[in-house]
Amino acid sequence: LEKVGVTDIFGMPGGAILPFYDPLLASEKIRHVLVRHEQGAGHAAQGYAMVTGKPGVCVVTSGPGATNLVTAIADAHMDSVPLVAITGQVGVKAIGTDAFQEADIVGATMPFVKHSFLVTTPEEIPVRVAEAFHIAATGRPGPVLIDVTKNAQEGMVEFRWPSKVNLRGYTPPGKPNQRRVAQAAEVISAAERPVLYLGGGLNRAGVPTNQLTELIGAPFVTTLTALDVMPTDHPLNLGMPGMHGTVAAVGALQRADVIVTLGARFDDRVTGKPDTFARRATIVHVDIDPAEISKVRTADVPIVGDLIDVVPALAAACRAQFSEEPRTEIDQWLTEVAHIRATYPTGWTDTDDGLLQPQEVITHLDKAAGEDAIWVTGVGQHQMWAAHYLHFFRPRSWLTSAGAGTMGYGVPAAMGAKEACPDRPVWLIDGDGCFQMTNQELATCTLNNI
């Protein structure tokens, strides 16, 4: 773990992982944060990963320890968060005998991990760790599970670190197809009512988006996982689309003739019924995961590739296309969108009894926090209020459970974010139900000076 640069681990010991804990606690390079519940370890590792861009690491024991981690692994899978989960397992000779605290965690998590390893010999450990971190952080990020039997942890072997990772069959997408990129630029140039649909993949890729948005000059919407990829106050930012979205964002998508989708997956909370979503729009869909292309909405211009490559390539193609021939005028479209936004602002109605509305409370919190604040939420109505009334100024400043919608995410995720960025203020807006699920991690924060 030191070889791959791990400095922080969130975990809880137990019988099947104890042999790992002796050297871990002796390490001078890795800090271990002892959580109060294994789910907290998983969400803390997620929070850590989301603000650093590096895989978060959590360690738990076998049986109930591992199954308590399942929710966090599923959450990381839905939101494409790089995570390495290390679980202890009973000795290899006891596997399949219903031994004490035995659970097939590889089988249980198979639907929502990027990959999983069952390690049964000490010789395998270095190469499997190297492979796990490579898989978690490359391509579309996601969780990887390493299940290590107790005998593998106790065995002695000469340490050999692999010189390179060679995973047969695992080939993340390379450079984007230039013909498709040029085709996308042509479609954008001819658009009368273009809209950029920005997704959380932009955050995961760590790619600046402002150059492309300024060049195209079209209004843009940001999904729940992408609220911080562009400044909230940007004049072209229409906010969040979908069932909890702004009128301007939903209206612009429904009226668009071209939608350029970057790192988003046409989630049901955005589209509703797919056959009624943006019927008149030509779809340009960019995603690193080929399985997402045309999964929900057929892409007219599909582009598979890492956004860190595609965004600058698309910007260059648009520049070339715009200089080659005049692009279609979109001033009328911008005026129409601005009118919709002015007519239907996001707001609330004050109460008759003079008590504060939750929305107003959030606006006061927003003003009190600095521009470098990291915001975290639980899941529910408070999450949607926060999405509408907070302001973001830089990427990786907004942590929330989107795809899985996991109540209890907030406290441990905020803890993980603060552990990763101790110099930045971390604010958690939580609901009473969410808070009751994982509030014991405040004890973890107190005992670890987080």
C-alpha positions, 0 to 999 in steps of 0.5 A: 500500500505504501508503494502505491502512495496510500497515506490514509486508511479507514477501517475496523479490525476483526479476527480475519484481518488482524494479521494485516493490522500489526504491520499497518499500525507499525507503518510510519507512512500510513495513518489508520482511522478507526471508524465506529461502523464498517459502512462509515469506513466505506463512505469516508474512503469515498469522501477522501477519493472525491476530493483528492481524485485518488482511490480511497482505501477501507479495510474491514474483517470477514463476514459481517464486517465485509457485508457492512461495507456492501452499501458503500461499495455499491454507492461508489459503483453508482457514482464512479468513485475510485475505491479499494476495499480490502476485506479479511477472509477465513483461511483457504481451507475453511472456505466453503465450510460455513466457518465462523464469520465466513461470507462470500463477499466476492460473490455478494459484491460482484454486480457492483464492483469494477473487479474483485480478487480473492487472494489465497497465497502471500505471493499474490498480494503485491501484484493484486494490490498493484492491479487493484489500484490500477483498475480503480483509478483508470478508465471509468473509476470505480470500486475494486475489492481485495478479499485476502484469506487469513493464511495469505496474511500470515504466510512469509514470502520475499517481497517482490513488487511488479515492474508493470501491471499487465491485465489481459482484457483490461484496456481503457479507451484510448484517444477519441475517434477524430472523425467523430470529434470533427462530426460533433464540431459540425453538429455544434456549428449548425445548431440553433439551440445547443445545450451542454449537458455536463455530468460527473465524469468531468469531475472524475476526469479532473478536466477543466471545462471552461475553455470549451464552454466559453468557445461554444457559448451555449447554455449548460446544465450540470447534473447532481454530481457535476454542480461544482464543475463550473462556477454556479454564478456563470451567466450560462449556467442553468443549474440542475436538470431533471425532476428536481431541477430548475425550470430553465435547465429542464426547459432548455433541454426540452427545446434544444436541437443539439445536446452535447453530453459530457460524462453524463449517463442520461439518468432517469432522474434527468430524463424521466421517460426517455421517449419524451426527453428532448425529442427534437435534439441531436445527441452528441454523447461523450463517455469513457465507458462504451456501455453508457453510449446509447444505453438510455438515449441513442447517440447520433454522434457517439464518442468513446474516450477519456474526457481529459483527451476529448474536451481539448480535442473537441475544443480544437475541432470546434475552433477549426470548424468555426474558422472554416465557415460561419456558425449558426447564430444562437443569440436568439436562443440565448435571449430565450433561455435568459427570459425563461430563467428570469421568469422562473427563478429558483426561490421559496415562499416565506412562512406565515409564522416568521419561522425560517424556511430550510432554503433560507437557512442554507443561503445563510450557510452559503454566505458564511462559508468561504469559496474554498469550502467543501460541501457534503450532504446526506440524501433527501429533501435537504440534499435538493435544497443544498443543490439549488441554494449553494454556490460552488467556485471550484471542482471537487467541492461538492460531495453527495450520494447521487446514483444510490441515494444512500442515507447516512452517507453524509457524516462519514463522507465529510470525515473522509473529505476533511481527513484528505484536506485538513486545511479546507473547511468542510460543511455537512448539511444533513437530514435528521434521518440520515444523521441518525444512521451514521452519527456515531462517526462524530466520535471517530472525528473527535478521537482522531482530531478530524 
